[in-house]
């Protein structure tokens, strides 16, 4: 009897293991099919946009001609293929080609290059089939609806790279664009590093690369004009940790809140402890609901020193300390901290930043960079 039960348990375990393997394979296949269909849709719409633009160029009164043609085309496509081909959708498809068609070397000649057109079908079987005459697309149509509205090509390129690498959802991409991530990163860097953002995305090579100033925390739901404690700010961050990690950026892993350590028979508490796997170091964050003081900076210096001496492993990089404060004075920070310190004071905002103001600052920085390096527009 015991042997029969044992065999039954083993049989059940074997079937469970088989079920899990098959389920994982099915889920992977479904995800692959969904991805390839999404990418095929983008290529198809790119070429539809090309057809529309090329047809418009043959019309005499281009504006009126194009509007009328799109309305007729919309009606006939809807009749044959159903919803999804409204006049407004066709205008978006046309705009998509006008934005991304300029990225190719010349016009993608559909009538003379059938292989180019075949991308939209070939991608269904091989994601790597991308013709050299056409842009390479890897995101969904919904992602590109957001990206093509970004006027600055450098910012658009940055968001596309980051979205692909970080696998942002449409909602996450929309949030990052709305919070002016590109502009905030650009203004937190040296002028000669700004140009890398459009070509490489956010590269994490040194502590300064993870710093954003300001950090945008509008998702916490705290009102900027109301009083709140550091404890309330911390609780809000913990309850929205997924969004907070997205705002912090690449490589962050959350370890603990109110992390206690004891030194010289006294207890100390670090508000938030993270680890950045790309930099291979601890990142300590202290929250300040009011303006920053020199005592706050000295306290963080002590926290960082403790982690470097008693927690950090030999293979790990020096600990980074971030004071997340409502307001700060740069002169005070520079006077208090040594030049080679690994401590940074970053302001946070409980509302989305003024995009126009940040864009103007970035344009000014880039213009200065190009002038300094003798570049012309």
FIDO-612874 format. One record per residue (C-alpha): x, y, z; residue in three letters. Coordinates in nm, 3 decimals, always signed. Layout:
BEGIN
c1,c2,c3,rest
X,Y,Z,Ala
...
***
This chain:
BEGIN
c1,c2,c3,rest
+0.000,+0.000,+0.000,Unk
+0.282,+0.237,+0.091,Unk
+0.462,+0.158,-0.234,Unk
+0.147,+0.233,-0.436,Unk
+0.108,+0.572,-0.267,Unk
+0.473,+0.651,-0.328,Unk
+0.440,+0.564,-0.697,Unk
+0.126,+0.774,-0.723,Unk
+0.303,+1.074,-0.567,Unk
+0.598,+1.032,-0.804,Unk
+0.363,+1.004,-1.101,Unk
+0.179,+1.319,-0.994,Unk
+0.509,+1.507,-0.953,Unk
+0.625,+1.392,-1.297,Unk
+0.301,+1.506,-1.459,Unk
+0.319,+1.839,-1.273,Unk
+0.673,+1.895,-1.401,Unk
+0.565,+1.809,-1.755,Unk
+0.266,+2.043,-1.725,Unk
+0.486,+2.332,-1.612,Unk
+0.734,+2.279,-1.899,Unk
+0.457,+2.265,-2.160,Unk
+0.281,+2.569,-2.006,Unk
+0.602,+2.771,-2.014,Unk
+0.655,+2.680,-2.379,Unk
+0.299,+2.778,-2.472,Unk
+0.328,+3.110,-2.288,Unk
+0.661,+3.180,-2.459,Unk
+0.513,+3.096,-2.800,Unk
+0.211,+3.319,-2.739,Unk
+0.434,+3.604,-2.634,Unk
+0.649,+3.556,-2.946,Unk
+0.343,+3.549,-3.173,Unk
+0.201,+3.863,-3.009,Unk
+0.536,+4.041,-3.052,Unk
+0.578,+3.942,-3.415,Unk
+0.220,+4.043,-3.498,Unk
+0.273,+4.382,-3.332,Unk
+0.595,+4.443,-3.526,Unk
+0.437,+4.326,-3.852,Unk
+0.156,+4.576,-3.795,Unk
+0.411,+4.857,-3.762,Unk
+0.593,+4.764,-4.084,Unk
+0.262,+4.736,-4.267,Unk
+0.151,+5.079,-4.153,Unk
+0.488,+5.227,-4.240,Unk
+0.448,+5.109,-4.599,Unk
+0.082,+5.216,-4.612,Unk
+0.199,+5.561,-4.505,Unk
+0.456,+5.555,-4.782,Unk
+0.194,+5.467,-5.041,Unk
-0.025,+5.753,-4.917,Unk
+0.256,+6.010,-4.925,Unk
+0.372,+5.901,-5.271,Unk
+0.014,+5.923,-5.399,Unk
-0.026,+6.273,-5.250,Unk
+0.287,+6.389,-5.427,Unk
+0.114,+6.317,-5.757,Unk
-0.185,+6.539,-5.674,Unk
-0.193,+6.900,-5.788,Unk
-0.371,+7.061,-5.493,Unk
-0.191,+6.849,-5.235,Unk
-0.381,+6.943,-4.917,Unk
-0.735,+6.915,-5.053,Unk
-0.641,+6.624,-5.274,Unk
-0.489,+6.430,-4.986,Unk
-0.781,+6.492,-4.753,Unk
-1.035,+6.371,-5.005,Unk
-0.828,+6.066,-5.100,Unk
-0.789,+5.962,-4.737,Unk
-1.163,+5.984,-4.679,Unk
-1.238,+5.766,-4.982,Unk
-0.959,+5.525,-4.890,Unk
-1.089,+5.506,-4.532,Unk
-1.438,+5.421,-4.648,Unk
-1.325,+5.147,-4.884,Unk
-1.075,+4.992,-4.640,Unk
-1.336,+4.989,-4.362,Unk
-1.584,+4.821,-4.595,Unk
-1.336,+4.545,-4.681,Unk
-1.136,+4.501,-4.356,Unk
-1.363,+4.639,-4.082,Unk
-1.271,+4.888,-3.807,Unk
-0.928,+5.044,-3.765,Unk
-0.906,+5.237,-4.090,Unk
-1.080,+5.562,-4.004,Unk
-0.974,+5.893,-4.159,Unk
-0.797,+5.994,-3.836,Unk
-0.611,+5.661,-3.823,Unk
-0.492,+5.701,-4.180,Unk
-0.366,+6.049,-4.096,Unk
-0.165,+5.899,-3.809,Unk
-0.025,+5.634,-4.044,Unk
+0.072,+5.904,-4.291,Unk
+0.241,+6.105,-4.016,Unk
+0.425,+5.793,-3.898,Unk
+0.589,+5.756,-4.238,Unk
+0.673,+6.127,-4.257,Unk
+0.855,+6.099,-3.921,Unk
+1.031,+5.766,-3.966,Unk
+1.070,+5.765,-4.344,Unk
+1.331,+6.040,-4.306,Unk
+1.554,+5.800,-4.112,Unk
+1.634,+5.597,-4.423,Unk
+1.893,+5.667,-4.692,Unk
+1.655,+5.803,-4.949,Unk
+1.302,+5.679,-5.007,Unk
+1.225,+5.312,-4.964,Unk
+1.142,+5.216,-5.322,Unk
+0.853,+4.974,-5.286,Unk
+0.785,+4.931,-5.655,Unk
+1.153,+4.848,-5.725,Unk
+1.232,+4.661,-5.408,Unk
+0.978,+4.394,-5.325,Unk
+1.202,+4.266,-5.048,Unk
+1.152,+4.592,-4.861,Unk
+0.776,+4.553,-4.872,Unk
+0.807,+4.191,-4.767,Unk
+0.937,+4.299,-4.425,Unk
+0.579,+4.327,-4.302,Unk
+0.514,+3.961,-4.384,Unk
+0.862,+3.817,-4.335,Unk
+0.872,+3.952,-3.981,Unk
+0.596,+3.705,-3.893,Unk
+0.846,+3.421,-3.928,Unk
+1.174,+3.594,-3.849,Unk
+1.204,+3.902,-3.629,Unk
+1.554,+3.966,-3.762,Unk
+1.445,+4.013,-4.124,Unk
+1.477,+4.389,-4.169,Unk
+1.568,+4.536,-4.506,Unk
+1.855,+4.782,-4.508,Unk
+1.646,+5.041,-4.692,Unk
+1.382,+5.063,-4.416,Unk
+1.397,+5.161,-4.047,Unk
+1.411,+4.881,-3.793,Unk
+1.100,+4.864,-3.574,Unk
+1.074,+4.658,-3.257,Unk
+0.790,+4.819,-3.060,Unk
+0.414,+4.808,-3.095,Unk
+0.204,+5.053,-3.295,Unk
+0.072,+5.200,-2.968,Unk
+0.431,+5.281,-2.864,Unk
+0.500,+5.455,-3.195,Unk
+0.182,+5.662,-3.164,Unk
+0.351,+5.821,-2.861,Unk
+0.703,+5.838,-3.006,Unk
+0.608,+6.005,-3.334,Unk
+0.454,+6.298,-3.144,Unk
+0.796,+6.386,-2.997,Unk
+0.926,+6.674,-3.208,Unk
+1.291,+6.655,-3.098,Unk
+1.452,+6.366,-3.295,Unk
+1.721,+6.321,-3.028,Unk
+1.461,+6.283,-2.753,Unk
+1.256,+6.049,-2.974,Unk
+1.560,+5.831,-3.040,Unk
+1.641,+5.820,-2.666,Unk
+1.290,+5.710,-2.568,Unk
+1.282,+5.446,-2.841,Unk
+1.614,+5.298,-2.728,Unk
+1.514,+5.299,-2.362,Unk
+1.168,+5.161,-2.433,Unk
+1.318,+4.871,-2.629,Unk
+1.591,+4.793,-2.377,Unk
+1.374,+4.830,-2.066,Unk
+1.062,+4.677,-2.224,Unk
+0.842,+4.963,-2.110,Unk
+0.469,+4.921,-2.146,Unk
+0.274,+5.186,-2.336,Unk
+0.169,+5.337,-2.003,Unk
+0.528,+5.346,-1.877,Unk
+0.652,+5.509,-2.197,Unk
+0.376,+5.769,-2.176,Unk
+0.470,+5.845,-1.817,Unk
+0.841,+5.879,-1.895,Unk
+0.772,+6.116,-2.184,Unk
+0.527,+6.314,-1.973,Unk
+0.781,+6.347,-1.692,Unk
+1.045,+6.478,-1.937,Unk
+1.290,+6.200,-1.857,Unk
+1.519,+6.286,-2.149,Unk
+1.543,+6.652,-2.052,Unk
+1.599,+6.576,-1.682,Unk
+1.877,+6.329,-1.762,Unk
+2.033,+6.571,-2.009,Unk
+2.040,+6.853,-1.753,Unk
+2.195,+6.620,-1.494,Unk
+2.494,+6.548,-1.718,Unk
+2.796,+6.723,-1.858,Unk
+2.733,+6.885,-2.193,Unk
+2.959,+6.643,-2.377,Unk
+2.756,+6.348,-2.242,Unk
+2.418,+6.483,-2.354,Unk
+2.482,+6.381,-2.715,Unk
+2.523,+6.016,-2.610,Unk
+2.164,+5.994,-2.486,Unk
+2.017,+6.000,-2.838,Unk
+2.264,+5.742,-2.969,Unk
+2.297,+5.501,-2.676,Unk
+2.014,+5.575,-2.434,Unk
+2.095,+5.597,-2.065,Unk
+2.436,+5.442,-2.005,Unk
+2.521,+5.341,-1.648,Unk
+2.898,+5.350,-1.604,Unk
+2.958,+5.575,-1.302,Unk
+2.756,+5.702,-1.002,Unk
+2.660,+6.029,-1.173,Unk
+2.478,+5.831,-1.443,Unk
+2.198,+5.729,-1.205,Unk
+2.133,+6.085,-1.085,Unk
+1.830,+6.281,-1.201,Unk
+1.764,+6.629,-1.075,Unk
+1.478,+6.671,-1.011,Unk
+1.325,+6.332,-0.937,Unk
+0.957,+6.341,-1.038,Unk
+0.723,+6.172,-0.788,Unk
+0.382,+6.280,-0.912,Unk
+0.260,+5.920,-0.888,Unk
+0.274,+5.932,-0.505,Unk
-0.046,+6.132,-0.495,Unk
+0.087,+6.382,-0.239,Unk
-0.023,+6.741,-0.285,Unk
+0.269,+6.986,-0.328,Unk
+0.097,+7.259,-0.128,Unk
+0.005,+7.042,+0.173,Unk
+0.214,+6.954,+0.477,Unk
+0.343,+6.599,+0.508,Unk
+0.606,+6.422,+0.717,Unk
+0.908,+6.228,+0.601,Unk
+0.735,+5.917,+0.733,Unk
+0.433,+5.984,+0.511,Unk
+0.663,+6.042,+0.214,Unk
+0.840,+5.713,+0.285,Unk
+0.512,+5.521,+0.318,Unk
+0.391,+5.666,-0.011,Unk
+0.712,+5.554,-0.186,Unk
+0.685,+5.202,-0.040,Unk
+0.324,+5.171,-0.157,Unk
+0.429,+5.279,-0.508,Unk
+0.763,+5.097,-0.521,Unk
+0.722,+4.974,-0.879,Unk
+0.672,+5.329,-1.007,Unk
+0.954,+5.457,-0.784,Unk
+1.196,+5.199,-0.927,Unk
+1.094,+5.305,-1.277,Unk
+1.170,+5.667,-1.187,Unk
+1.506,+5.576,-1.030,Unk
+1.611,+5.411,-1.355,Unk
+1.817,+5.113,-1.466,Unk
+1.951,+4.840,-1.243,Unk
+1.789,+4.927,-0.909,Unk
+1.687,+4.653,-0.665,Unk
+1.504,+4.738,-0.342,Unk
+1.653,+4.587,-0.025,Unk
+1.503,+4.747,+0.285,Unk
+1.335,+5.042,+0.451,Unk
+1.450,+5.186,+0.784,Unk
+1.757,+4.964,+0.768,Unk
+1.913,+4.959,+1.114,Unk
+2.281,+4.938,+1.189,Unk
+2.458,+4.977,+1.522,Unk
+2.782,+5.160,+1.576,Unk
+2.946,+5.256,+1.905,Unk
+2.637,+5.121,+2.090,Unk
+2.402,+5.356,+1.906,Unk
+2.136,+5.263,+1.652,Unk
+2.102,+5.439,+1.317,Unk
+1.838,+5.397,+1.047,Unk
+1.872,+5.445,+0.673,Unk
+1.537,+5.538,+0.518,Unk
+1.571,+5.332,+0.198,Unk
+1.843,+5.089,+0.090,Unk
+1.880,+4.985,-0.274,Unk
+2.138,+4.793,-0.473,Unk
+2.231,+4.883,-0.829,Unk
+2.333,+4.568,-1.015,Unk
+2.486,+4.763,-1.306,Unk
+2.718,+4.966,-1.085,Unk
+2.750,+4.679,-0.832,Unk
+2.707,+4.899,-0.530,Unk
+2.468,+4.992,-0.251,Unk
+2.260,+5.307,-0.291,Unk
+2.137,+5.467,+0.031,Unk
+1.851,+5.718,+0.014,Unk
+1.755,+5.952,+0.296,Unk
+1.430,+6.146,+0.266,Unk
+1.401,+6.512,+0.363,Unk
+1.060,+6.679,+0.348,Unk
+1.214,+7.021,+0.410,Unk
+1.520,+7.204,+0.285,Unk
+1.856,+7.033,+0.308,Unk
+2.097,+7.119,+0.593,Unk
+2.468,+7.055,+0.643,Unk
+2.374,+6.817,+0.929,Unk
+2.181,+6.603,+0.680,Unk
+2.484,+6.587,+0.452,Unk
+2.713,+6.491,+0.741,Unk
+2.475,+6.217,+0.851,Unk
+2.465,+6.066,+0.501,Unk
+2.846,+6.078,+0.488,Unk
+2.851,+5.866,+0.805,Unk
+2.600,+5.618,+0.658,Unk
+2.808,+5.579,+0.342,Unk
+3.131,+5.538,+0.541,Unk
+2.972,+5.264,+0.753,Unk
+2.850,+5.067,+0.449,Unk
+3.186,+5.101,+0.276,Unk
+3.376,+4.976,+0.580,Unk
+3.146,+4.710,+0.725,Unk
+2.890,+4.602,+0.463,Unk
+3.044,+4.634,+0.116,Unk
+3.222,+4.327,-0.023,Unk
+3.568,+4.358,-0.179,Unk
+3.435,+4.307,-0.533,Unk
+3.168,+4.578,-0.494,Unk
+3.203,+4.945,-0.582,Unk
+3.185,+5.228,-0.323,Unk
+2.845,+5.303,-0.172,Unk
+2.639,+5.590,-0.315,Unk
+2.438,+5.820,-0.090,Unk
+2.142,+6.022,-0.219,Unk
+1.963,+6.285,-0.014,Unk
+1.617,+6.323,-0.165,Unk
+1.501,+6.666,-0.053,Unk
+1.225,+6.917,-0.118,Unk
+1.478,+7.197,-0.172,Unk
+1.853,+7.249,-0.158,Unk
+2.124,+7.510,-0.202,Unk
+2.405,+7.405,-0.433,Unk
+2.655,+7.627,-0.253,Unk
+2.585,+7.451,+0.078,Unk
+2.627,+7.108,-0.080,Unk
+2.957,+7.201,-0.247,Unk
+3.094,+7.359,+0.072,Unk
+2.996,+7.068,+0.299,Unk
+3.098,+6.769,+0.088,Unk
+3.448,+6.691,-0.036,Unk
+3.488,+6.695,-0.414,Unk
+3.544,+6.320,-0.436,Unk
+3.246,+6.224,-0.219,Unk
+2.996,+5.972,-0.347,Unk
+2.702,+6.168,-0.208,Unk
+2.442,+6.355,-0.410,Unk
+2.161,+6.590,-0.317,Unk
+1.864,+6.557,-0.548,Unk
+1.542,+6.754,-0.533,Unk
+1.208,+6.586,-0.584,Unk
+0.887,+6.725,-0.729,Unk
+0.533,+6.604,-0.661,Unk
+0.414,+6.729,-0.999,Unk
+0.520,+6.686,-1.361,Unk
+0.789,+6.936,-1.462,Unk
+0.742,+7.221,-1.708,Unk
+0.837,+7.045,-2.032,Unk
+0.875,+7.364,-2.236,Unk
+1.118,+7.511,-1.983,Unk
+1.328,+7.194,-1.969,Unk
+1.333,+7.163,-2.348,Unk
+1.454,+7.522,-2.378,Unk
+1.735,+7.452,-2.130,Unk
+1.843,+7.139,-2.318,Unk
+1.844,+7.326,-2.650,Unk
+2.063,+7.592,-2.490,Unk
+2.305,+7.328,-2.360,Unk
+2.329,+7.152,-2.696,Unk
+2.380,+7.483,-2.880,Unk
+2.666,+7.568,-2.642,Unk
+2.815,+7.222,-2.691,Unk
+2.806,+7.250,-3.070,Unk
+2.947,+7.603,-3.064,Unk
+3.231,+7.494,-2.835,Unk
+3.315,+7.202,-3.065,Unk
+3.283,+7.404,-3.385,Unk
+2.976,+7.217,-3.510,Unk
+2.709,+7.377,-3.726,Unk
+2.344,+7.289,-3.769,Unk
***
